[in-house]
């Protein structure tokens, strides 16, 4: 009888311990957490400066394209077919350069953003 009472007490205490250990669930807003980190602000400044540098390069290419296009439009009537073809080829090359620069800039910014999210 004594053994049965001891076994019953041990079983009850084991159940009591199990009842006290409850799973705790919570949530965290990772966006808010990242926003308060000082490294995040440094990364944002770094990315912003990169974006501005890339935008300035693209702006220079666009300005060059616009000026050559205006020149072509005003002087097209005076040009020979060979000169006209060369001018159009030059404009096409500038268009390609603008496209490549834009894509490269987008890729750089995305890569830097991903790296900053994982490292910061």
C-alpha positions as CSV (number, residue, x, y, z in Angstrom):
1,X,0.0,0.0,0.0
2,X,2.8,2.4,0.9
3,X,4.5,1.6,-2.5
4,X,1.2,2.3,-4.3
5,X,0.9,5.7,-2.5
6,X,4.5,6.6,-3.4
7,X,4.0,5.7,-7.1
8,X,0.7,7.7,-7.1
9,X,2.5,10.7,-5.7
10,X,5.3,10.5,-8.2
11,X,2.8,10.1,-11.0
12,X,0.9,13.2,-9.8
13,X,4.0,15.2,-9.4
14,X,5.1,14.3,-12.9
15,X,1.7,15.4,-14.3
16,X,1.9,18.6,-12.3
17,X,5.4,19.4,-13.8
18,X,4.1,18.7,-17.3
19,X,1.1,20.9,-16.7
20,X,3.4,23.8,-15.6
21,X,5.6,23.5,-18.7
22,X,3.4,25.2,-21.3
23,X,4.6,26.1,-24.7
24,X,5.1,29.8,-25.1
25,X,4.4,31.4,-28.5
26,X,5.1,34.9,-29.6
27,X,5.8,37.0,-32.6
28,X,8.2,39.7,-33.6
29,X,7.9,42.3,-36.4
30,X,11.2,41.7,-38.1
31,X,10.8,44.9,-40.1
32,X,10.6,47.0,-37.0
33,X,13.6,45.1,-35.5
34,X,15.7,45.8,-38.5
35,X,14.7,49.4,-38.6
36,X,16.0,50.1,-35.1
37,X,19.4,48.5,-35.8
38,X,22.1,51.1,-36.3
39,X,23.8,49.0,-39.0
40,X,20.6,49.2,-41.0
41,X,20.8,53.0,-41.1
42,X,24.5,52.8,-42.2
43,X,23.5,50.3,-44.9
44,X,20.7,52.6,-46.1
45,X,23.1,55.5,-46.4
46,X,25.5,53.4,-48.3
47,X,22.8,52.1,-50.7
48,X,21.5,55.7,-51.2
49,X,25.0,57.0,-52.2
50,X,25.4,54.1,-54.6
51,X,22.0,54.8,-56.2
52,X,22.9,58.5,-56.6
53,X,26.2,57.6,-58.2
54,X,24.6,55.3,-60.6
55,X,21.8,57.8,-61.4
56,X,24.4,60.4,-62.2
57,X,26.2,58.1,-64.7
58,X,22.8,57.3,-66.3
59,X,21.9,61.0,-66.5
60,X,25.2,61.8,-68.3
61,X,24.5,59.0,-70.8
62,X,20.9,60.3,-71.3
63,X,22.1,63.8,-71.8
64,X,24.6,62.7,-74.4
65,X,21.9,60.7,-76.2
66,X,19.4,63.6,-76.2
67,X,22.0,66.1,-77.5
68,X,23.1,63.7,-80.3
69,X,19.5,63.0,-81.2
70,X,18.7,66.7,-81.4
71,X,21.7,67.2,-83.6
72,X,20.7,64.3,-85.8
73,X,17.2,65.6,-86.2
74,X,18.4,69.1,-87.2
75,X,21.1,67.9,-89.5
76,X,19.5,64.8,-91.0
77,X,18.5,66.5,-94.2
78,X,22.1,67.6,-94.8
79,X,23.7,64.2,-94.2
80,X,24.6,61.6,-96.7
81,X,23.1,58.2,-96.2
82,X,26.4,56.8,-94.9
83,X,26.7,59.6,-92.3
84,X,23.1,59.1,-91.3
85,X,23.6,55.4,-90.8
86,X,26.7,56.1,-88.6
87,X,24.8,58.6,-86.5
88,X,22.0,56.2,-86.0
89,X,24.4,53.4,-85.1
90,X,26.0,55.7,-82.5
91,X,22.6,56.5,-81.0
92,X,21.9,52.8,-80.8
93,X,25.2,52.1,-79.0
94,X,24.3,54.9,-76.5
95,X,20.9,53.3,-76.0
96,X,22.5,50.0,-75.4
97,X,25.0,51.6,-72.9
98,X,22.1,53.2,-71.1
99,X,20.2,49.9,-70.9
100,X,23.3,48.0,-69.7
101,X,24.1,50.7,-67.1
102,X,20.5,50.7,-65.8
103,X,20.5,46.9,-65.5
104,X,23.9,46.8,-63.9
105,X,22.9,49.5,-61.4
106,X,19.7,47.6,-60.5
107,X,21.6,44.4,-60.0
108,X,24.3,46.1,-57.8
109,X,21.7,47.8,-55.6
110,X,19.7,44.5,-55.2
111,X,22.8,42.6,-54.3
112,X,23.9,45.3,-51.8
113,X,20.4,45.3,-50.3
114,X,20.4,41.5,-49.9
115,X,23.9,41.6,-48.4
116,X,22.9,44.3,-45.9
117,X,19.8,42.4,-44.9
118,X,21.8,39.3,-44.1
119,X,24.8,41.0,-42.6
120,X,23.2,43.9,-40.7
